[in-house]
Amino acid sequence: MARIRLNLRNLSVTEKIAKGRQIATALTNNASFPNPHPSLTDVTAATDELEKAYASVQAAKSEVSTRVVTQDNAEGKLDQLLTQLAAYVESIAGKDDTLITSAGMETKGSRTASTVPTSPQGVSANAGEHDGEIILAWKPVPNARSYIIESSLDPATPNGWTQAGIATSATKSIGNLTSGKRYWFRIAAVGAVGQSGWSEHATKVVP
């Protein structure tokens, strides 16, 4: 019965790579095991191959994550534009279903102002895992389809606010900020019939 326990089934890929290198190093020029079979060259080559494949998978995962973020931002932007366009059509068509459908839009039952989302509450800004990154979070808003995020270095200046991102859930990572500077953030919810007012400001010095 074998006495060696490699436990390979329970090791992660990185742990297997480390074990492969550890064993190959320990057996190199080891007088007790002069002719390893398979050869240490083969073991090292297989370890290198696994490490390269693992790095490729991690790069692919990172790319997928980046593309998902890009898709989410693009989806949020389209949601915002279509919502604003719907509000424009309604401002002209009123309750005229014929005019609304002529614009390529469907009609629902009577709508009230209460269907416009309320302003996001409980907005917080926290340091992210990377330099220049802030993580924003807030309470989900009923009837909100997306959220518009703006940032400013001087919240007292009306023209100082710029769009920092669009989110489809009640959290958003904002990157590429200047470390050491204090930013202010505000958020508005976008629903089926319009955009809410802006939230209270959240502020944080960027790490």
MIPA-484003 format. One record per residue (C-alpha): residue in one letter; x, y, z. Coordinates in pm, whole numbers, plus 50000, padded with zeros to 5 digits. Layout:
N
SITE  residuo      u      v      w
SITE        A      X      Y      Z
...
REM end
This chain:
207
SITE  residuo      u      v      w
SITE        M  50000  50000  50000
SITE        A  50133  50345  49903
SITE        R  50254  50557  50196
SITE        I  50285  50887  50006
SITE        R  49985  51117  50022
SITE        L  49990  51380  49747
SITE        N  49629  51489  49811
SITE        L  49613  51627  49456
SITE        R  49232  51616  49439
SITE        N  49205  51869  49720
SITE        L  49469  52111  49591
SITE        S  49397  52425  49392
SITE        V  49580  52483  49065
SITE        T  49825  52725  49227
SITE        E  49889  52478  49510
SITE        K  49962  52201  49256
SITE        I  50206  52429  49074
SITE        A  50382  52504  49402
SITE        K  50392  52135  49496
SITE        G  50529  52038  49154
SITE        R  50811  52289  49186
SITE        Q  50879  52188  49547
SITE        I  50911  51819  49458
SITE        A  51123  51888  49149
SITE        T  51359  52105  49355
SITE        A  51384  51847  49634
SITE        L  51469  51566  49389
SITE        T  51723  51766  49189
SITE        N  52072  51621  49258
SITE        N  51923  51408  49535
SITE        A  52169  51118  49578
SITE        S  51896  50897  49725
SITE        F  51693  50920  49404
SITE        P  51951  50937  49123
SITE        N  51717  50851  48831
SITE        P  51369  50996  48886
SITE        H  51101  50848  48665
SITE        P  50936  51033  48504
SITE        S  51223  51274  48459
SITE        L  51235  51601  48647
SITE        T  51257  51774  48308
SITE        D  50914  51635  48222
SITE        V  50772  51732  48561
SITE        T  50908  52085  48534
SITE        A  50776  52120  48179
SITE        A  50430  52001  48287
SITE        T  50437  52244  48579
SITE        D  50532  52530  48348
SITE        E  50254  52433  48108
SITE        L  49994  52432  48385
SITE        E  50116  52769  48516
SITE        K  50092  52919  48167
SITE        A  49743  52776  48115
SITE        Y  49633  52905  48455
SITE        A  49761  53256  48375
SITE        S  49572  53245  48044
SITE        V  49248  53150  48222
SITE        Q  49291  53431  48477
SITE        A  49350  53682  48198
SITE        A  49038  53559  48019
SITE        K  48833  53591  48339
SITE        S  48959  53945  48387
SITE        E  48868  54032  48028
SITE        V  48519  53884  48070
SITE        S  48472  54084  48390
SITE        T  48577  54403  48211
SITE        R  48343  54331  47921
SITE        V  48052  54267  48159
SITE        V  48113  54605  48321
SITE        T  48123  54766  47976
SITE        Q  47797  54593  47885
SITE        D  47631  54702  48211
SITE        N  47735  55062  48150
SITE        A  47611  55052  47791
SITE        E  47282  54896  47903
SITE        G  47237  55158  48172
SITE        K  47306  55439  47927
SITE        L  47049  55303  47679
SITE        D  46794  55260  47961
SITE        Q  46847  55622  48061
SITE        L  46810  55755  47706
SITE        L  46501  55547  47628
SITE        T  46342  55651  47958
SITE        Q  46404  56017  47882
SITE        L  46271  55967  47530
SITE        A  45956  55803  47669
SITE        A  45907  56102  47901
SITE        Y  45941  56333  47602
SITE        V  45682  56137  47400
SITE        E  45441  56139  47695
SITE        S  45488  56514  47744
SITE        I  45356  56568  47392
SITE        A  45113  56276  47349
SITE        G  44960  56294  47695
SITE        K  44699  56016  47717
SITE        D  44664  55979  47340
SITE        D  44742  55607  47294
SITE        T  44750  55643  46916
SITE        L  45026  55902  46931
SITE        I  45222  55695  47182
SITE        T  45206  55378  46973
SITE        S  45301  55578  46661
SITE        A  45631  55647  46840
SITE        G  45695  55273  46865
SITE        M  45609  55258  47234
SITE        E  45356  55052  47424
SITE        T  45097  55196  47659
SITE        K  45004  55086  48008
SITE        G  44722  55170  48240
SITE        S  44706  55516  48390
SITE        R  45033  55628  48539
SITE        T  45080  55856  48832
SITE        A  45369  56062  48953
SITE        S  45424  55804  49226
SITE        T  45578  55568  48968
SITE        V  45873  55804  48932
SITE        P  46150  55662  49154
SITE        T  46233  55832  49480
SITE        S  46580  55972  49540
SITE        P  46834  55711  49655
SITE        Q  46892  55703  50031
SITE        G  47178  55589  50250
SITE        V  47453  55662  50001
SITE        S  47799  55568  50131
SITE        A  48145  55603  49981
SITE        N  48425  55369  50088
SITE        A  48783  55308  49978
SITE        G  48820  55037  49715
SITE        E  49083  54766  49695
SITE        H  49296  54963  49450
SITE        D  49448  55312  49447
SITE        G  49215  55565  49290
SITE        E  48904  55352  49355
SITE        I  48591  55432  49554
SITE        I  48305  55188  49619
SITE        L  47961  55349  49635
SITE        A  47658  55179  49787
SITE        W  47300  55285  49860
SITE        K  46958  55145  49939
SITE        P  46781  54995  49634
SITE        V  46503  55218  49502
SITE        P  46169  55056  49409
SITE        N  46081  55091  49039
SITE        A  46438  55195  48954
SITE        R  46580  55040  48639
SITE        S  46920  55205  48663
SITE        Y  47113  55470  48852
SITE        I  47309  55772  48731
SITE        I  47620  55860  48932
SITE        E  47789  56199  48927
SITE        S  48106  56316  49100
SITE        S  48253  56653  49185
SITE        L  48562  56807  49342
SITE        D  48357  57116  49431
SITE        P  47991  57032  49503
SITE        A  47902  57399  49555
SITE        T  47968  57469  49187
SITE        P  47665  57367  48974
SITE        N  47880  57302  48669
SITE        G  48132  57104  48871
SITE        W  47935  56780  48853
SITE        T  48024  56522  48588
SITE        Q  47887  56177  48517
SITE        A  48101  55912  48683
SITE        G  47908  55602  48584
SITE        I  47579  55420  48542
SITE        A  47475  55126  48759
SITE        T  47201  54867  48733
SITE        S  47227  54764  49098
SITE        A  47267  54954  49426
SITE        T  47646  54952  49424
SITE        K  47915  55080  49191
SITE        S  48293  55087  49178
SITE        I  48433  55419  49055
SITE        G  48795  55400  48943
SITE        N  49064  55618  48787
SITE        L  49018  55888  49052
SITE        T  49304  56104  49178
SITE        S  49451  55963  49499
SITE        G  49460  56207  49789
SITE        K  49177  56425  49662
SITE        R  48832  56450  49818
SITE        Y  48541  56368  49588
SITE        W  48170  56417  49638
SITE        F  47918  56181  49482
SITE        R  47544  56197  49417
SITE        I  47305  55944  49266
SITE        A  46971  55959  49085
SITE        A  46740  55665  49013
SITE        V  46596  55618  48664
SITE        G  46258  55445  48628
SITE        A  46001  55378  48358
SITE        V  45866  55733  48351
SITE        G  46157  55947  48450
SITE        Q  46448  56028  48675
SITE        S  46439  56093  49047
SITE        G  46597  56388  49220
SITE        W  46955  56365  49334
SITE        S  47052  56189  49655
SITE        E  47230  56350  49947
SITE        H  47602  56377  49883
SITE        A  47852  56113  49994
SITE        T  48216  56218  50019
SITE        K  48550  56042  50058
SITE        V  48921  56112  50018
SITE        V  49045  55878  49746
SITE        P  49311  55629  49865
REM end
